[in-house]
Each structure stands twice: as structure tokens, then as C-alpha cells.
Amino acid sequence: MAAVPGRVDVLWAVTRVLDARGLDDLFAGAGDRVAVVRTVLADLARGRAGRWHGTLARAARRRGITPRRAADHVVVLQAAFEARRRDDLYRVLGVPALAPAETLAARWREIALQGTSGAGVGAAREAWAILREPTRRAAYERWWLRALGPLDPARGRSTSGGGSGAALGAAPSSAASVAAVASSSAATSSPGIAPGGTAASLDRPSRSRRRAPRALP
């Protein structure tokens, strides 16, 4: 069972949540405190039933934001994260996380030879389309390493055998390369909170956009 974050860590995580314009903002620079961010975000998404609902409400009021608007922001971030985690490209394709290019190609050949159709095959095709291109894959892996990797160590980080891990340092970090897998955040009217109380979350590159609930129970 994960340890409960201390007061300082909770306040730090709540500030990140309120400041985040999307998932990339939320996890960028979190380092080994990613688990704290996830724990606090998941708790805040429970609304009044959460341990730190009051902390979020007070922090929001200090910024001139209504607690309801902050709660909507949290729900959107939580839903966006769960969608990305569920649709992890490696999981969709059925390979270990950060698998070498040879493993990805071999797996795709297996799927293609099956010759079946359906949502599963379509999702695998979309995953393969991104992971086969070095620039798009490098951008996706930066996301994976920052947000999903620290939370899913059992899946491993297979960078041996000429895998994509080596490509991370060499891949372009320009906005053009990142835009291949994620669109820019929308402008916000206050830090981290988009107009109307929703988060300007970055899109997943390979799957359709999912709509988050508008309000907490």
C-alpha cells in the first residue's frame, strides 16, 4: 500500500494540478514525485469524498477560482490520464514498454498476418503507425517515461538491443517534433484552468478524443 503523502507534498501537488494546462504540464519535472501527483490527483477526482477536497477548495479560492471550477479541472485531468494509460501504445500493440524496433515490427507482422478486422486491429494499426516513426515515437516515449513509467515498473524499460531508448537523446525536441504526437494546449484565462472550468489537455495522438464528466457527484 502506497504511503500517504505528507502535507507539504500534498500542497505541492495541488499547486501543480491547478497550474497544469494539460497532462504534459502536470508531470513535467515531477521526477520521483510522480506517484505523489497521481495519488493526489486521483483523490481530488473523488470530490467531497476525497481526503484533500478542502485543500483544493482553499487553494482555488486564494487564486480567485471557484471550487467547482477547480473540481471540473481535476476531473478532466483525471479522465485524460486514465484514457492515456488505458490506451498506452505499447499495451495496445501487445509488446513490452519501450520494446526494441525489431520487436515492434515482428509483433505488427503477426497482427497483419492474422488478417482480422475490428476495433482491436484498428487500434494496433494506429499504435504501429506512431511507434514505427522515430520522431513520433521519441515524443511518445518522453511522455511514457515521464508519466507512465514510474507508475508501472513491472512492465520494464526494455531499451536494450537497439531499442528506442537510445533514440530519446537524439530525437529533435522542437515544437514541430512534439506536435506530431500532441497538439498545443489552448490559451487559458487563469493559470492551468481553461475557460469554462475545463483543462486544456493535450490530445493523445493515436486514439479518438474522450469527453470527461462535466461535474463531480
C-alpha positions in Angstrom: 0.0 0.0 0.0 1.4 3.4 -1.0 2.3 5.8 1.7 0.1 8.8 2.3 1.8 12.0 1.1 2.7 14.5 3.8 1.2 18.0 4.0 4.0 19.6 2.1 3.8 17.1 -0.8 0.0 17.5 -1.0 0.2 21.3 -1.2 2.9 21.0 -3.8 0.8 18.5 -5.9 -2.4 20.6 -5.6 -0.5 23.6 -6.9 0.7 21.5 -9.9 -2.8 20.4 -10.6 -4.2 23.9 -10.6 -1.3 25.2 -12.7 -1.4 22.4 -15.3 -2.8 23.2 -18.7 -2.7 19.6 -19.6 -1.0 16.3 -18.7 2.4 17.3 -20.0 2.4 20.3 -17.7 1.2 18.1 -14.8 4.1 15.7 -15.0 6.9 17.7 -16.5 9.7 18.0 -13.9 7.9 15.9 -11.3 10.8 13.4 -11.2 10.5 10.8 -8.5 7.4 12.6 -7.1 5.2 11.4 -10.0 3.5 9.0 -7.6 2.6 11.9 -5.3 1.0 13.8 -8.2 -1.0 10.7 -9.2 -2.1 9.9 -5.7 -3.3 13.5 -5.1 -5.0 13.8 -8.5 -6.9 10.6 -8.0 -8.0 11.6 -4.6 -9.1 15.1 -5.7 -11.2 13.5 -8.5 -13.3 11.8 -5.8 -14.8 15.2 -5.0 -16.1 15.8 -1.5 -15.3 12.2 -0.6 -11.6 12.8 -1.2 -9.2 13.4 1.7 -7.8 16.6 0.2 -11.0 18.2 -1.3 -10.8 21.0 1.3 -7.2 21.7 0.4 -8.1 22.1 -3.3 -11.1 24.4 -2.5 -8.9 26.7 -0.3 -6.1 26.8 -2.8 -8.6 27.6 -5.6 -10.2 30.4 -3.6 -6.8 32.0 -3.0 -6.4 32.2 -6.7 -9.8 33.7 -7.3 -11.1 30.4 -8.8 -14.4 28.8 -7.6 -14.0 25.3 -6.0 -16.5 24.0 -8.6 -14.3 25.2 -11.5 -11.2 23.7 -9.9 -13.1 20.4 -9.4 -14.0 20.3 -13.1 -10.4 20.9 -14.0 -9.4 18.0 -11.8 -12.0 15.7 -13.3 -10.8 16.4 -16.9 -7.2 15.9 -16.0 -8.0 12.6 -14.3 -10.1 11.3 -17.2 -7.4 12.3 -19.7 -4.8 10.5 -17.7 -6.9 7.3 -17.4 -7.6 7.4 -21.1 -3.9 7.7 -21.9 -2.9 4.9 -19.5 -5.6 2.6 -20.8 -4.6 3.3 -24.4 -0.9 3.1 -23.9 0.5 2.3 -27.4 2.7 -0.5 -26.1 -0.2 -2.1 -24.4 -2.4 -1.7 -27.4 0.2 -3.3 -29.7 0.9 -6.1 -27.2 4.6 -5.5 -26.6 6.7 -4.7 -23.6 7.1 -1.0 -22.8 10.0 0.6 -24.8 10.5 -2.6 -26.8 13.2 -2.5 -29.5 12.1 -1.6 -33.0 12.6 -5.2 -34.1 10.1 -6.4 -31.5 7.6 -3.9 -32.6 8.0 -4.8 -36.3 7.7 -8.5 -35.5 4.6 -8.0 -33.5 3.0 -5.9 -36.2 3.7 -8.7 -38.8 1.9 -11.2 -36.5 -1.1 -8.9 -36.3 -1.1 -8.2 -40.0 -0.9 -11.9 -40.9 -3.9 -12.7 -38.8 -5.9 -10.7 -41.4 -8.8 -10.0 -39.0 -10.6 -6.7 -38.6 -12.2 -4.9 -35.7 -11.5 -2.2 -33.1 -8.5 -4.1 -31.7 -6.8 -4.4 -35.0 -7.5 -0.8 -35.9 -6.1 0.4 -32.6 -3.0 -1.7 -33.1 -2.6 -0.3 -36.6 -2.7 3.3 -35.2 -0.2 2.4 -32.5 2.2 0.9 -35.0 1.8 4.0 -37.2 3.2 6.1 -34.4 5.8 3.7 -32.9 7.4 2.9 -36.3 8.3 6.6 -36.9 11.4 7.6 -34.8 10.4 11.2 -34.2 6.8 10.4 -33.3 7.9 7.5 -31.1 10.5 9.6 -29.3 7.9 12.2 -28.4 5.5 9.5 -27.2 8.3 7.9 -25.1 9.1 11.2 -23.5 5.5 11.2 -22.3 5.7 7.5 -21.3 8.9 7.8 -19.3 7.7 10.9 -17.5 4.2 9.8 -16.6 3.5 6.1 -17.1 7.0 4.5 -16.5 7.3 5.5 -12.8 3.9 4.1 -12.1 4.3 0.8 -14.0 7.8 -0.5 -13.2 6.6 -4.1 -13.6 6.4 -3.6 -17.4 10.0 -2.9 -17.6 12.0 -0.4 -19.7 13.4 -2.5 -22.5 16.0 -0.3 -24.1 18.5 -3.0 -25.0 19.0 -4.5 -28.4 19.0 -1.2 -30.3 15.7 -0.2 -28.8 14.1 3.2 -28.8 15.6 4.3 -25.5 18.8 5.3 -27.3 16.7 7.5 -29.6 15.4 9.7 -26.9 18.5 11.8 -26.6 18.9 12.1 -30.4 15.4 12.9 -31.2 14.5 16.5 -32.0 12.9 18.3 -29.1 11.4 21.1 -31.2 7.8 22.0 -31.1 7.4 20.5 -34.6 8.5 17.1 -33.5 6.3 17.1 -30.4 3.4 18.3 -32.4 3.5 15.1 -34.4 2.0 13.4 -31.3 0.4 16.1 -29.3 -1.4 19.3 -30.1 -0.8 22.6 -28.3 -2.7 23.5 -25.2 -5.4 26.1 -25.6 -5.0 29.5 -24.1 -6.2 29.8 -20.6 -7.9 32.7 -18.7 -6.2 31.8 -15.5 -3.1 29.6 -14.7 -3.9 26.0 -15.6 -7.7 26.4 -15.9 -9.3 26.8 -19.3 -12.4 28.9 -19.9 -15.5 27.2 -18.6 -13.7 25.2 -15.9 -12.1 22.6 -18.1 -8.5 21.7 -18.6 -6.8 22.3 -21.9 -5.5 18.8 -22.0 -3.1 17.6 -24.7 -4.5 15.1 -27.1 -3.4 11.5 -27.4 -2.1 11.0 -30.9 -3.5 7.7 -31.8 -7.0 7.4 -30.4 -10.2 9.4 -30.5 -10.8 12.2 -28.0 -12.8 11.2 -24.9 -15.1 13.5 -23.1 -14.7 13.8 -19.4 -17.6 14.2 -17.0 -18.7 17.8 -16.5 -19.1 17.7 -12.8 -18.4 15.7 -9.7 -21.1 13.8 -7.9 
